[in-house]
């Protein structure tokens, strides 16, 4: 009888341990699934942000190109303005000399 009782007790302990292992396995699977879901979401977000970054870089290149063009146009206009100012100053000087010669 004593052996029979010990076998029953061991059998019960084995059943409890088996139940605990199964419960632990289910929890592990649940946590693993949740972790994988979180990783998938993070990867999707990284992909989205990467695409946004690429688009932003492309826009920056366009803006930089436009800025260089505008800077070059400004430099050309400044040179043109300086040349026109010099011509106007020369013409004014000629007009003043002509007016002084008449007087």
C-alpha positions as CSV (number, residue, x, y, z in Angstrom):
1,X,0.0,0.0,0.0
2,X,2.7,2.4,0.8
3,X,4.3,2.0,-2.6
4,X,0.9,2.4,-4.1
5,X,0.4,5.7,-2.2
6,X,3.8,6.9,-3.3
7,X,3.1,6.1,-6.9
8,X,-0.2,8.0,-6.7
9,X,1.6,10.9,-5.1
10,X,4.4,10.9,-7.7
11,X,1.8,10.5,-10.5
12,X,-0.1,13.5,-9.1
13,X,3.1,15.6,-8.8
14,X,4.0,14.6,-12.4
15,X,0.5,15.7,-13.6
16,X,0.9,19.0,-11.8
17,X,4.4,19.5,-13.3
18,X,3.1,18.6,-16.7
19,X,0.3,21.1,-16.3
20,X,2.7,23.8,-15.2
21,X,5.0,23.1,-18.2
22,X,2.0,23.3,-20.5
23,X,0.9,26.6,-18.9
24,X,4.4,28.0,-19.2
25,X,4.6,26.9,-22.8
26,X,1.3,28.7,-23.5
27,X,2.6,31.9,-21.8
28,X,5.9,31.6,-23.7
29,X,4.0,31.3,-27.0
30,X,1.8,34.2,-26.1
31,X,4.8,36.5,-25.2
32,X,6.7,35.3,-28.3
33,X,3.7,36.2,-30.5
34,X,3.3,39.6,-28.9
35,X,7.0,40.3,-29.2
36,X,6.9,39.3,-32.9
37,X,3.9,41.5,-33.4
38,X,5.8,44.4,-31.8
39,X,8.9,43.7,-34.0
40,X,6.7,43.6,-37.1
41,X,5.1,46.9,-36.2
42,X,8.5,48.5,-35.5
43,X,9.9,47.2,-38.8
44,X,6.8,48.6,-40.7
45,X,7.3,52.0,-38.9
46,X,11.0,51.9,-39.8
47,X,10.2,51.2,-43.5
48,X,7.7,54.1,-43.4
49,X,10.1,56.5,-41.8
50,X,12.8,55.4,-44.3
51,X,10.5,56.2,-47.2
52,X,9.6,59.6,-45.7
53,X,13.4,60.3,-45.2
54,X,14.1,59.4,-48.8
55,X,11.3,61.7,-50.0
56,X,12.5,64.5,-47.7
57,X,16.1,64.1,-49.0
58,X,14.8,64.4,-52.5
59,X,12.9,67.6,-51.7
60,X,16.0,69.0,-50.0
61,X,18.0,68.4,-53.1
62,X,15.4,70.2,-55.2
63,X,15.3,73.1,-52.8
64,X,19.1,73.3,-52.7
65,X,19.2,73.3,-56.5
66,X,16.7,76.1,-56.7
67,X,18.6,78.0,-54.0
68,X,21.8,77.7,-56.1
69,X,20.0,78.9,-59.2
70,X,18.5,81.9,-57.3
71,X,21.9,82.7,-55.8
72,X,23.5,82.6,-59.3
73,X,20.7,84.8,-60.7
74,X,21.2,87.2,-57.9
75,X,24.9,87.4,-58.5
76,X,24.2,88.0,-62.2
77,X,21.7,90.7,-61.4
78,X,24.1,92.4,-59.0
79,X,26.8,92.4,-61.7
80,X,24.2,93.8,-64.2
81,X,23.1,96.4,-61.7
82,X,26.7,97.5,-61.1
83,X,27.3,97.7,-64.8
84,X,24.1,99.8,-65.3
85,X,25.0,102.0,-62.4
86,X,28.4,102.6,-63.9
87,X,26.8,103.4,-67.3
88,X,24.3,105.8,-65.7
89,X,27.1,107.5,-63.7
90,X,29.0,108.0,-66.9
91,X,26.0,109.3,-68.7
92,X,25.2,111.7,-65.9
93,X,28.8,112.9,-65.9
94,X,28.6,113.5,-69.6
95,X,25.3,115.4,-69.2
96,X,26.8,117.5,-66.4
97,X,29.9,118.3,-68.6
98,X,27.7,119.2,-71.5
99,X,25.5,121.4,-69.3
100,X,28.6,123.1,-67.9
101,X,30.1,123.7,-71.3
102,X,26.9,125.4,-72.4
103,X,26.9,127.7,-69.4
